[in-house]
Amino acid sequence: MSLSRSSRLDALGLAALPLWLALIAAPSPVRADATPTALPPPAMTTPIAEADGMRHAVLAGGCFWGIEAVFQHLDGVTEVVSGYSGGEAATADYDSVSTGRTDHAEAVRIAYDPRRVSYGRLLQVFFSVAHDPTQLDRQGPDWGRQYRSAIFYVDEAQRRVAEAYIGQLDAAGVFDRPIVTRLDPLDAFYPAEAYHQDYAYHHPNQPYIVFHDLPKVANLERLFPGDYRDTPVLDTTP
């Protein structure tokens, strides 16, 4: 059973708050050292483009709040939208997806300027700090297929880069367990409800955000200082 994050504290009760906070704060023992390290860049990637025009990437790796927060701070990204991919339009809403019985994953659609950041760099950040790609159908304290690790590629070039990078990382043994990230063609992306957009920015003191998502943003700044921007790109009015 999967409870929505907003209702989890109510369900557990205040007496269980210390245990819940300890659970979401606990690091995942994926790498030999508990501190995330910058993974090697993809050997195969799309080059920095010279032509104008935005590109899109759709990534899923647990709660979309944290994935969104990370990429909002990445230079070259112009928009990040939380939403759902992998299922039908009729079930593209938070209540339905939270049951874990739809085909949707919580995902983010990233618009980026290919003159400033490559698709390969997006994937490097995705695997280095945004989520744990070795957890099957879960991410941290969140369980269910809707929290699976997935790359929804928009074209064959993205598929080739992502497939090659996963093989590169597995071959290098940078994780203690195999990468379980799915590669699926992007059929559709459905934006999530308005209250999910820019969630970490608007709720910086919520325990879930403090213990589970803000450390990801801090790791982005620490591991990719040249690509980090302090002011996030927002989808909603501050």
Phi, psi and chi 1 to 4 in degrees:
 res  aa     phi    psi   chi1   chi2   chi3   chi4
   1 MET       -  138.5  178.8  178.9  179.3      -
   2 SER  -119.4  119.1  175.2      -      -      -
   3 LEU   -90.1  146.6  -68.0  174.2      -      -
   4 SER   -65.1  148.9   66.0      -      -      -
   5 ARG   -62.1  -34.7  -71.8  173.8  -65.9  -82.3
   6 SER   -69.2  -23.5   59.3      -      -      -
   7 SER  -102.3   -3.2   64.0      -      -      -
   8 ARG   -66.4  -40.6 -170.7  168.5  -75.3  145.6
   9 LEU   -65.0  -38.9  -76.0  177.9      -      -
  10 ASP   -63.4  -39.1  -69.3  -21.5      -      -
  11 ALA   -69.4  -37.7      -      -      -      -
  12 LEU   -78.7  -32.6  -69.9  175.4      -      -
  13 GLY    88.6  157.4      -      -      -      -
  14 LEU   -64.0  -28.6  -68.9  178.5      -      -
  15 ALA   -63.6  -27.7      -      -      -      -
  16 ALA   -93.2    2.4      -      -      -      -
  17 LEU   -57.5  -46.4  178.7   58.6      -      -
  18 PRO   -59.7  -39.7  -24.5   35.8      -      -
  19 LEU   -65.7  -41.9  177.2   61.4      -      -
  20 TRP   -64.6  -42.4 -173.2   80.9      -      -
  21 LEU   -64.9  -37.8  -65.8  179.9      -      -
  22 ALA   -65.0  -37.6      -      -      -      -
  23 LEU   -63.6  -48.4  172.6   64.2      -      -
  24 ILE   -76.9  -17.9   63.6  175.2      -      -
  25 ALA   -87.1  -17.7      -      -      -      -
  26 ALA   -65.3  130.4      -      -      -      -
  27 PRO   -71.1  152.4   27.2  -34.3      -      -
  28 SER   -85.6  126.2  174.5      -      -      -
  29 PRO   -78.9   63.7   31.4  -34.1      -      -
  30 VAL   -91.5  -50.6  177.2      -      -      -
  31 ARG   -91.8  161.4  -59.7 -178.1 -179.9   89.2
  32 ALA   -59.2  -40.1      -      -      -      -
  33 ASP   -96.3  147.2   59.2  -14.2      -      -
  34 ALA   -76.1  -13.9      -      -      -      -
  35 THR   -93.3  127.3  -57.0      -      -      -
  36 PRO   -57.8  143.9  -23.4   33.9      -      -
  37 THR  -124.0  153.2   58.1      -      -      -
  38 ALA   -67.2  125.0      -      -      -      -
  39 LEU   -78.1  159.3  -58.0  177.4      -      -
  40 PRO   -63.0  148.4   22.1  -33.5      -      -
  41 PRO   -68.6  158.4   26.2  -34.7      -      -
  42 PRO   -61.4  134.7  -21.1   32.5      -      -
  43 ALA   -68.0  -31.6      -      -      -      -
  44 MET  -111.4  128.6  175.4 -168.3  -63.0      -
  45 THR  -154.6  167.4 -171.9      -      -      -
  46 THR   -81.5  135.7   53.1      -      -      -
  47 PRO   -71.0  158.5   27.5  -34.9      -      -
  48 ILE   -60.9  124.6  -64.1  -66.6      -      -
  49 ALA   -82.1  154.0      -      -      -      -
  50 GLU   -99.8  -21.8  -64.4 -179.4   -1.8      -
  51 ALA   -80.9  154.4      -      -      -      -
  52 ASP   -72.1  166.3  -66.1  -22.5      -      -
  53 GLY   117.2  137.5      -      -      -      -
  54 MET   -81.8  151.2  -67.1  -63.4  106.9      -
  55 ARG  -117.1  164.8  -52.9  -80.0  172.8   83.2
  56 HIS  -128.2  147.9  -70.9   88.5      -      -
  57 ALA  -135.2  142.4      -      -      -      -
  58 VAL  -122.9  120.1  176.4      -      -      -
  59 LEU  -129.6  147.6  -55.0  173.7      -      -
  60 ALA  -134.4  135.9      -      -      -      -
  61 GLY  -167.1   65.4      -      -      -      -
  62 GLY    92.2 -154.2      -      -      -      -
  63 CYS   -57.8  129.0  170.6      -      -      -
  64 PHE   -69.2  -16.4   43.2   27.6      -      -
  65 TRP   -58.8  -46.0  -62.6  -18.7      -      -
  66 GLY   -73.0  -41.4      -      -      -      -
  67 ILE   -61.8  -43.6  -58.4  -71.2      -      -
  68 GLU   -59.2  -46.9  177.8 -170.5   59.3      -
  69 ALA   -60.6  -41.0      -      -      -      -
  70 VAL   -61.9  -52.7  166.8      -      -      -
  71 PHE   -74.0  -18.4  -76.4  101.7      -      -
  72 GLN   -65.8  -21.3  -74.4  178.3  -36.3      -
  73 HIS  -100.7    7.4  -74.5  -86.7      -      -
  74 LEU   -94.6  124.2 -174.8   65.9      -      -
  75 ASP   -61.8  139.7 -170.9   44.5      -      -
  76 GLY    97.6  -17.3      -      -      -      -
  77 VAL   -85.5  132.8  168.9      -      -      -
  78 THR  -108.6  -16.8   60.8      -      -      -
  79 GLU  -162.8  141.9 -177.9 -174.6   56.3      -
  80 VAL  -134.0  125.0 -171.7      -      -      -
  81 VAL  -122.0  130.0  179.2      -      -      -
  82 SER   -81.7  143.7  -70.5      -      -      -
  83 GLY  -174.3 -155.5      -      -      -      -
  84 TYR  -133.4  138.7  -45.2  104.9      -      -
  85 SER  -142.1  150.8  -79.3      -      -      -
  86 GLY   110.4  -14.8      -      -      -      -
  87 GLY  -124.7 -163.5      -      -      -      -
  88 GLU   -91.7  159.4  -58.0  -63.5  -33.0      -
  89 ALA   -61.0  -34.6      -      -      -      -
  90 ALA   -65.1  -22.1      -      -      -      -
  91 THR  -113.5   16.6   57.9      -      -      -
  92 ALA   -86.8   62.5      -      -      -      -
  93 ASP  -143.2  157.3   62.4   86.7      -      -
  94 TYR   -62.6  -41.6 -170.2   62.3      -      -
  95 ASP   -62.2  -43.2  -71.7  -19.7      -      -
  96 SER   -68.4  -46.7  -62.7      -      -      -
  97 VAL   -64.2  -35.3  173.5      -      -      -
  98 SER   -67.9  -14.9  -67.6      -      -      -
  99 THR   -71.4  -19.8   66.8      -      -      -
 100 GLY    77.5    6.9      -      -      -      -
 101 ARG  -106.9    6.5  -65.1 -168.1  -67.1  -90.5
 102 THR   -99.3  173.4   74.9      -      -      -
 103 ASP   -89.7    2.0  -69.7  -33.1      -      -
 104 HIS   -75.0  150.6  -77.2  -66.4      -      -
 105 ALA  -115.2  144.8      -      -      -      -
 106 GLU   -65.8  125.3  -70.4 -165.5   12.4      -
 107 ALA  -139.8  169.4      -      -      -      -
 108 VAL  -127.8  142.5  -63.2      -      -      -
 109 ARG  -103.7  120.6 -176.6 -177.5   63.3 -159.1
 110 ILE  -107.0  122.3  -56.9  162.5      -      -
 111 ALA   -97.0  129.7      -      -      -      -
 112 TYR  -140.1  154.4   65.2   99.1      -      -
 113 ASP   -91.2  109.9 -175.4  -14.7      -      -
 114 PRO   -68.7   -8.3   26.9  -35.0      -      -
 115 ARG   -80.5  -14.6  -63.4  168.5  -59.8  173.7
 116 ARG  -117.1  -27.3  -63.4  165.9   58.4 -166.0
 117 VAL  -146.8  140.5   62.7      -      -      -
 118 SER   -93.0  162.2   68.9      -      -      -
 119 TYR   -62.2  -36.8 -178.3   65.9      -      -
 120 GLY   -60.5  -37.9      -      -      -      -
 121 ARG   -66.2  -38.4  179.1   64.1  104.3 -169.8
 122 LEU   -57.5  -44.8  -61.7 -177.1      -      -
 123 LEU   -67.4  -37.4  -65.2 -174.2      -      -
 124 GLN   -60.3  -43.9 -172.7 -177.5   12.7      -
 125 VAL   -66.4  -42.6  168.7      -      -      -
 126 PHE   -55.8  -46.7  179.0   60.1      -      -
 127 PHE   -82.4  -25.5  -75.3  111.6      -      -
 128 SER   -80.7  -45.9  -66.6      -      -      -
 129 VAL  -131.7  -21.1  -59.8      -      -      -
 130 ALA   -78.3  -27.3      -      -      -      -
 131 HIS  -166.3  176.7   84.1  -52.2      -      -
 132 ASP  -105.2  107.1  177.3   -8.3      -      -
 133 PRO   -79.0    5.2   32.1  -37.1      -      -
 134 THR  -102.4   -1.0   71.4      -      -      -
 135 GLN   -92.4  121.7  -65.8 -172.3  -11.4      -
 136 LEU   -87.9  121.3 -178.2   63.7      -      -
 137 ASP    53.1   40.2  -68.5  -16.7      -      -
 138 ARG  -166.0  169.9   63.2  162.1  -66.7 -162.2
 139 GLN  -160.4  110.5 -161.5   65.1 -151.6      -
 140 GLY    59.4 -124.3      -      -      -      -
 141 PRO   -82.6   -2.6   32.2  -36.1      -      -
 142 ASP  -102.3  128.9  -61.2  -47.3      -      -
 143 TRP  -120.0  144.7  -64.3   73.6      -      -
 144 GLY   131.0  158.6      -      -      -      -
 145 ARG   -61.4  -25.6  -69.7 -171.3   64.4 -110.9
 146 GLN   -68.2  -12.3   68.6  -88.5   31.5      -
 147 TYR  -106.4   17.6  -59.9  116.0      -      -
 148 ARG   -68.5  157.4   64.5 -171.9 -179.6  -88.2
 149 SER   -85.6  124.4  173.8      -      -      -
 150 ALA  -153.6  146.9      -      -      -      -
 151 ILE  -117.0  118.0  -64.2  170.0      -      -
 152 PHE   -98.0   98.7  -65.5   93.6      -      -
 153 TYR   -80.4  142.1   54.9   87.7      -      -
 154 VAL   -92.3  -16.5  -57.1      -      -      -
 155 ASP  -156.9  176.6   54.6   30.0      -      -
 156 GLU   -69.2  -29.6  -79.7  -59.1  -61.5      -
 157 ALA   -62.5  -44.3      -      -      -      -
 158 GLN   -64.2  -40.3  -74.2 -169.0   -2.3      -
 159 ARG   -60.9  -44.8 -176.5 -164.8   64.3   78.5
 160 ARG   -64.5  -42.8  -71.5 -167.1  -63.0  -91.8
 161 VAL   -63.6  -46.0  170.2      -      -      -
 162 ALA   -65.7  -44.4      -      -      -      -
 163 GLU   -62.1  -44.0 -175.3  175.6   64.2      -
 164 ALA   -65.3  -38.1      -      -      -      -
 165 TYR   -69.5  -40.5 -167.2   39.4      -      -
 166 ILE   -60.9  -44.5  -69.9  172.2      -      -
 167 GLY   -61.9  -39.3      -      -      -      -
 168 GLN   -62.7  -45.6  175.3 -173.2  -21.4      -
 169 LEU   -68.3  -41.6  -65.4  178.0      -      -
 170 ASP   -62.5  -43.2  -89.0  -22.4      -      -
 171 ALA   -64.6  -33.0      -      -      -      -
 172 ALA   -79.3  -12.9      -      -      -      -
 173 GLY    65.0   36.9      -      -      -      -
 174 VAL   -75.4  -18.5  -63.6      -      -      -
 175 PHE  -112.8  155.4  -64.2  104.6      -      -
 176 ASP   -76.0  -17.1  -66.1  -20.2      -      -
 177 ARG  -131.6  161.1  -61.7 -171.9  -64.9  -90.8
 178 PRO   -65.3  149.8  -21.0   32.3      -      -
 179 ILE   -72.3  132.7  -67.4  172.0      -      -
 180 VAL  -112.0   12.3  -63.4      -      -      -
 181 THR   -60.6  128.4  -55.0      -      -      -
 182 ARG   -83.9  148.1  -66.9  174.2   51.9   95.1
 183 LEU  -114.2  115.1  -63.6 -179.2      -      -
 184 ASP  -131.4  141.8  -65.1  -48.2      -      -
 185 PRO   -65.9  144.2   24.4  -33.2      -      -
 186 LEU   -80.2  111.6  178.0   65.8      -      -
 187 ASP   -88.0  -41.5  -68.6  -31.8      -      -
 188 ALA  -163.7  154.5      -      -      -      -
 189 PHE  -126.6  128.8  175.3   85.8      -      -
 190 TYR  -114.7  114.6  -55.7   96.3      -      -
 191 PRO   -57.8  141.0  -25.9   35.9      -      -
 192 ALA   -76.2  172.9      -      -      -      -
 193 GLU   -57.5  153.7  -65.2   81.1   -6.2      -
 194 ALA   -58.1  -34.2      -      -      -      -
 195 TYR   -70.7  -12.9   66.7   88.8      -      -
 196 HIS   -84.5  -20.0  -73.9  -60.4      -      -
 197 GLN   -72.2  135.5  -51.7  -55.0  -30.8      -
 198 ASP    55.8   35.1  -56.1  -30.2      -      -
 199 TYR   -62.3  -45.7 -165.7   89.9      -      -
 200 ALA   -64.1  -35.4      -      -      -      -
 201 TYR   -65.7  -42.3  177.6   83.7      -      -
 202 HIS   -83.2  -14.8  -68.4  -59.3      -      -
 203 HIS  -131.7   56.6  -56.8   84.8      -      -
 204 PRO   -67.9  -16.6   28.3  -37.0      -      -
 205 ASN  -102.0    0.4  -62.3  -42.5      -      -
 206 GLN   -66.8  135.0 -171.8 -170.2   88.6      -
 207 PRO   -53.4  -42.0  -29.7   36.9      -      -
 208 TYR   -59.4  -44.8 -176.0   98.0      -      -
 209 ILE   -66.7  -44.8  -61.3  -61.1      -      -
 210 VAL   -60.6  -44.7  170.0      -      -      -
 211 PHE   -93.1  -22.6  -72.1   97.4      -      -
 212 HIS  -113.0  -29.3 -163.6   61.3      -      -
 213 ASP  -110.9  -41.3  -67.9  -23.1      -      -
 214 LEU   -61.4  -34.1  -65.7 -172.5      -      -
 215 PRO   -60.8  -29.9  -27.7   37.8      -      -
 216 LYS   -65.8  -42.2  -62.3  177.8 -178.1  179.7
 217 VAL   -64.6  -40.3  177.0      -      -      -
 218 ALA   -63.0  -38.9      -      -      -      -
 219 ASN   -68.3  -33.3  -76.7  -31.9      -      -
 220 LEU   -60.9  -45.7  174.9   68.7      -      -
 221 GLU   -63.9  -38.8 -178.8  178.7   14.7      -
 222 ARG   -72.4  -41.0 -179.4  173.4   63.7   84.5
 223 LEU   -90.5  -25.6  -61.8  178.8      -      -
 224 PHE  -129.4   59.0  -61.5   90.8      -      -
 225 PRO   -60.7  -31.1   23.2  -34.5      -      -
 226 GLY   -74.5  -16.1      -      -      -      -
 227 ASP  -108.9   -5.1  -61.7  -65.6      -      -
 228 TYR   -86.2  138.2  176.6   83.6      -      -
 229 ARG  -122.8  138.6   64.4  174.3  167.9 -147.6
 230 ASP   -70.7  -39.2 -173.2   58.9      -      -
 231 THR   -89.7  117.7  -57.5      -      -      -
 232 PRO   -74.4  151.6   30.1  -36.5      -      -
 233 VAL   -81.4  129.0   57.7      -      -      -
 234 LEU  -113.4  149.5  -60.6  177.2      -      -
 235 ASP   -96.4  -18.4 -172.9   55.3      -      -
 236 THR  -122.0  168.5   58.3      -      -      -
 237 THR   -74.2  127.3  -57.3      -      -      -
 238 PRO   -58.0      -  -21.1   32.2      -      -
